[in-house]
Amino acid sequence: MSLFDWFADHHKKASILRITREAEEIDGLWSKCPECSIVFYRKDLIANSNVCSNCSHHYMIDSERRIAIIADKNSFKPINENLLPTDPLKFRDRHNYAVRLKDTQSITQLTEAVITGVCKLEGLPLALGVMDFRFMGGSMGSVVGEKITRMIELATYQGYPVLMVCASGGARMQEGVLSLVQMAKISGALSRHREAHQLYLPLLTHPTTGGVTASFAMLGDIILAEPKALIGFAGRRVIEQTLREKLPDNFQTSEYLQEHGFVDYIVQRTALKSTLASILRLHGYIA
């Protein structure tokens, strides 16, 4: 085989492999890590809690997947599913808020940006709230605030610990002050939960920003975070323009916040369930 023939054959095989990979990615069989560019089977990614086995990049995941990772199998029981958002302000930007809600509900098959319920974690009781960034950026409106508040109040009454998985762009602007008041309402419920000597654990995931960060995300007894998550209140550019200085490259990451005392522990998703179980047992919760 001549050198020219070898290159032609090599190029042909490479093209076939590329086309095959593209076809399998379209079929949902392959996944390419955005951090290290390693290509692997999607089923292996799911088996590893949606964490890259090569570089430990944590993929953003939906609320259903979160619950499957945290709760014991078939133990999660949702609560307050009948609470649905409305449009009391008749808000309109490019589209009516009511239309945005309907479209988002249709696309995500969710009624709101948070799912709340009770479950077992290694046999231990737990009140679990999971925010879903797919639903309008995980924004906190009046129904999100009400569902979280009711979950906390139920946990206080039942003597359950609370785990709140945060993933949000902040308060929902389409609901104005009605969304902002949820910050105080949830904070009040958490204060009563603490007075009852019950545990509250927020898990900060990518991204956790705005009014969620300014309220219940930072009120935990132990504040947990996933690696390299974006956590902050205002955006980086706004802060730099206000301070008129360049911020560190790792500013507003979970590692930066841990270094400065805002986060207690960064936990790998693959170790999350065992870590949570250890914390609950350490605080006296039993199956």
C-alpha positions as CSV (number, residue, x, y, z in Angstrom):
1,M,0.0,0.0,0.0
2,S,1.4,3.4,-1.0
3,L,1.6,6.3,1.4
4,F,-1.2,8.0,-0.5
5,D,-3.4,4.9,-0.3
6,W,-2.7,4.7,3.5
7,F,-3.8,8.3,4.1
8,A,-6.9,7.8,1.9
9,D,-7.9,4.6,3.8
10,H,-7.2,6.2,7.2
11,H,-9.2,9.3,6.2
12,K,-12.1,7.0,5.1
13,K,-12.1,5.1,8.4
14,A,-11.9,8.3,10.4
15,S,-14.9,9.7,8.5
16,I,-16.9,6.5,9.1
17,L,-16.1,6.7,12.8
18,R,-17.0,10.4,13.0
19,I,-20.3,9.8,11.1
20,T,-21.1,6.8,13.3
21,R,-20.4,8.8,16.5
22,E,-22.5,11.7,15.3
23,A,-25.4,9.3,14.5
24,E,-25.1,7.7,17.9
25,E,-25.0,11.0,19.7
26,I,-28.1,12.0,17.8
27,D,-29.7,8.8,19.0
28,G,-28.8,9.6,22.5
29,L,-26.3,6.8,23.0
30,W,-23.1,8.9,23.3
31,S,-22.2,12.0,25.3
32,K,-19.2,14.3,25.0
33,C,-17.9,16.0,28.1
34,P,-17.9,19.8,27.7
35,E,-14.8,20.1,29.9
36,C,-12.4,17.3,28.8
37,S,-14.1,16.4,25.4
38,I,-14.0,12.7,26.3
39,V,-16.8,10.7,24.5
40,F,-18.5,7.9,26.4
41,Y,-21.8,6.0,26.5
42,R,-24.7,8.0,27.9
43,K,-25.7,5.0,30.0
44,D,-22.3,5.1,31.7
45,L,-22.8,8.8,32.4
46,I,-26.2,8.1,34.0
47,A,-24.8,5.2,36.1
48,N,-22.1,7.7,37.4
49,S,-24.8,10.2,38.6
50,N,-24.2,12.3,35.5
51,V,-20.6,13.1,36.4
52,C,-17.8,12.7,33.9
53,S,-15.6,9.7,35.0
54,N,-12.5,11.4,33.5
55,C,-12.5,14.9,34.8
56,S,-15.4,14.9,37.4
57,H,-17.4,17.5,35.5
58,H,-20.9,17.7,37.0
59,Y,-23.6,17.9,34.4
60,M,-26.7,20.0,35.0
61,I,-29.5,17.5,35.7
62,D,-33.3,17.8,36.0
63,S,-35.4,17.4,39.2
64,E,-36.5,13.9,38.3
65,R,-32.8,12.7,38.1
66,R,-31.9,14.5,41.3
67,I,-34.7,12.7,43.2
68,A,-33.5,9.4,41.8
69,I,-30.0,10.0,43.0
70,I,-31.0,11.2,46.5
71,A,-34.1,9.3,47.5
72,D,-34.3,5.5,48.2
73,K,-36.0,3.7,45.3
74,N,-39.8,4.3,45.2
75,S,-39.8,6.2,48.5
76,F,-40.4,9.7,47.2
77,K,-43.9,11.0,47.8
78,P,-44.6,14.5,46.3
79,I,-46.7,17.0,48.2
80,N,-48.7,20.1,47.2
81,E,-48.8,19.1,43.6
82,N,-52.1,21.0,43.2
83,L,-50.5,24.4,43.7
84,L,-50.3,26.1,40.3
85,P,-48.9,29.5,39.3
86,T,-51.2,32.2,38.0
87,D,-50.6,35.7,36.5
88,P,-52.1,38.1,39.1
89,L,-50.2,41.1,37.7
90,K,-51.1,40.4,34.0
91,F,-47.4,40.8,33.3
92,R,-46.3,41.2,29.7
93,D,-42.8,41.6,28.1
94,R,-42.4,40.1,24.7
95,H,-45.1,37.6,25.6
96,N,-47.8,37.3,28.3
97,Y,-46.5,35.7,31.5
98,A,-49.5,33.3,31.3
99,V,-48.4,32.1,27.9
100,R,-44.8,31.6,29.1
101,L,-46.1,29.5,32.0
102,K,-48.2,27.4,29.7
103,D,-45.4,26.9,27.2
104,T,-42.9,26.0,29.8
105,Q,-45.2,23.6,31.5
106,S,-45.8,21.9,28.2
107,I,-42.1,21.6,27.4
108,T,-40.8,20.5,30.8
109,Q,-43.9,18.5,31.9
110,L,-43.6,20.3,35.2
111,T,-46.1,22.6,36.9
112,E,-43.5,24.8,38.6
113,A,-39.8,25.3,39.2
114,V,-39.7,23.1,42.3
115,I,-40.8,19.7,43.3
116,T,-41.3,19.0,47.1
117,G,-42.0,15.9,49.0
118,V,-41.0,13.4,51.6
119,C,-38.8,10.4,51.1
120,K,-36.3,8.0,52.7
121,L,-32.6,8.3,52.4
122,E,-30.9,5.1,53.4
123,G,-34.0,4.4,55.4
124,L,-33.9,7.8,57.2
125,P,-36.8,10.2,56.9
126,L,-36.2,13.4,54.8
127,A,-38.2,16.3,53.5
128,L,-36.8,17.0,50.0
129,G,-37.2,20.0,47.8
130,V,-35.6,20.1,44.3
131,M,-35.5,23.1,42.1
132,D,-35.4,22.6,38.3
133,F,-33.5,25.1,36.2
134,R,-35.4,24.1,33.1
135,F,-38.5,25.8,34.4
136,M,-38.0,29.6,33.7
137,G,-34.4,29.4,35.0
138,G,-35.5,27.9,38.3
139,S,-36.9,31.3,39.2
140,M,-38.8,31.7,42.5
141,G,-42.3,32.8,42.2
142,S,-45.2,32.8,44.7
143,V,-46.0,29.1,44.1
144,V,-42.3,28.1,44.5
145,G,-42.2,30.0,47.7
146,E,-45.4,28.5,49.0
147,K,-44.4,24.9,48.2
148,I,-41.1,25.3,49.9
149,T,-42.7,26.9,52.9
150,R,-45.3,24.2,53.3
151,M,-42.7,21.5,52.9
152,I,-40.6,23.1,55.7
153,E,-43.6,23.4,58.0
154,L,-44.6,19.8,57.4
155,A,-41.0,18.8,58.2
156,T,-41.1,20.9,61.4
157,Y,-44.3,19.2,62.5
158,Q,-43.2,15.7,61.6
159,G,-39.6,16.2,63.0
160,Y,-37.9,15.6,59.7
161,P,-34.7,17.1,58.4
162,V,-35.0,19.2,55.3
163,L,-32.7,19.0,52.2
164,M,-33.2,21.8,49.6
165,V,-31.5,21.4,46.3
166,C,-31.0,24.9,44.9
167,A,-30.7,25.7,41.2
168,S,-32.1,29.1,40.4
169,G,-31.6,32.4,38.6
170,G,-33.4,34.2,41.5
171,A,-36.7,35.8,42.1
172,R,-39.2,35.7,39.2
173,M,-39.5,39.2,37.8
174,Q,-42.9,38.5,36.2
175,E,-44.4,38.3,39.7
176,G,-42.8,41.5,41.0
177,V,-43.0,42.0,44.8
178,L,-45.0,38.8,45.1
179,S,-41.9,36.8,44.3
180,L,-39.6,38.9,46.6
181,V,-41.8,38.3,49.6
182,Q,-41.2,34.6,49.3
183,M,-37.6,35.2,50.5
184,A,-39.0,36.4,53.9
185,K,-41.7,33.8,54.0
186,I,-39.3,30.9,53.5
187,S,-36.8,32.4,55.9
188,G,-39.5,32.6,58.6
189,A,-40.4,29.0,58.1
190,L,-36.7,28.0,58.4
191,S,-36.4,30.0,61.6
192,R,-39.3,28.1,63.2
193,H,-37.7,24.8,61.9
194,R,-34.5,25.7,63.7
195,E,-36.4,26.7,66.9
196,A,-37.8,23.1,66.8
197,H,-34.2,21.8,66.8
198,Q,-34.6,20.3,63.3
199,L,-31.8,20.2,60.7
200,Y,-31.8,22.1,57.4
201,L,-29.3,21.4,54.6
202,P,-29.2,23.4,51.4
203,L,-27.3,21.9,48.5
204,L,-26.0,24.6,46.1
205,T,-25.8,23.5,42.5
206,H,-24.9,25.2,39.3
207,P,-26.3,27.9,39.1
208,T,-27.6,29.3,42.4
209,T,-28.0,33.1,42.2
210,G,-30.2,36.1,43.0
211,G,-32.9,36.0,45.6
212,V,-32.5,32.3,46.3
213,T,-28.9,32.9,47.3
214,A,-29.9,35.9,49.4
215,S,-32.4,33.8,51.4
216,F,-32.9,30.1,52.0
217,A,-29.8,28.9,50.1
218,M,-27.5,30.5,52.7
219,L,-29.5,29.7,55.9
220,G,-28.5,26.1,56.3
221,D,-27.1,24.5,59.4
222,I,-24.5,22.9,57.1
223,I,-24.2,24.5,53.6
224,L,-23.3,21.9,50.9
225,A,-22.3,22.6,47.3
226,E,-21.4,20.7,44.2
227,P,-17.9,21.3,42.7
228,K,-17.4,24.3,40.5
229,A,-21.0,25.5,40.9
230,L,-21.8,29.2,40.1
231,I,-23.1,30.7,43.3
232,G,-23.7,34.4,43.9
233,F,-26.2,37.3,44.0
234,A,-25.4,39.9,41.3
235,G,-23.6,39.0,38.1
236,R,-19.9,39.1,37.8
237,R,-20.0,41.9,35.2
238,V,-22.2,44.1,37.4
239,I,-19.9,43.7,40.4
240,E,-16.8,44.5,38.4
241,Q,-18.4,47.6,37.0
242,T,-19.5,48.7,40.5
243,L,-16.2,48.0,42.1
244,R,-14.2,49.1,39.0
245,E,-11.7,46.2,39.5
246,K,-11.0,42.8,38.1
247,L,-12.4,39.9,40.1
248,P,-10.5,36.5,40.5
249,D,-11.1,33.9,37.9
250,N,-12.7,31.5,40.4
251,F,-14.9,34.2,41.9
252,Q,-18.5,33.0,42.7
253,T,-17.6,29.4,42.5
254,S,-18.3,26.9,45.2
255,E,-14.5,26.5,45.8
256,Y,-14.1,30.3,46.3
257,L,-17.1,30.4,48.6
258,Q,-15.7,27.6,50.7
259,E,-12.3,29.3,51.0
260,H,-14.1,32.4,52.3
261,G,-16.4,30.7,54.7
262,F,-19.7,30.8,52.9
263,V,-19.8,27.1,52.0
264,D,-19.1,24.4,54.6
265,Y,-18.4,21.4,52.4
266,I,-18.1,20.6,48.7
267,V,-19.5,17.2,48.0
268,Q,-19.1,15.1,44.8
269,R,-22.5,14.0,43.5
270,T,-21.4,10.4,43.5
271,A,-20.8,10.6,47.2
272,L,-23.8,12.8,48.0
273,K,-26.2,10.2,49.3
274,S,-23.7,8.5,51.7
275,T,-22.6,12.0,52.9
276,L,-26.1,13.1,53.6
277,A,-26.9,9.8,55.5
278,S,-23.8,10.3,57.6
279,I,-24.8,13.9,58.5
280,L,-28.4,12.8,59.4
281,R,-27.2,10.0,61.6
282,L,-24.6,12.3,63.3
283,H,-27.5,14.6,64.2
284,G,-29.6,11.9,65.7
285,Y,-32.0,10.9,63.0
286,I,-32.8,7.2,62.9
287,A,-34.7,4.9,60.5
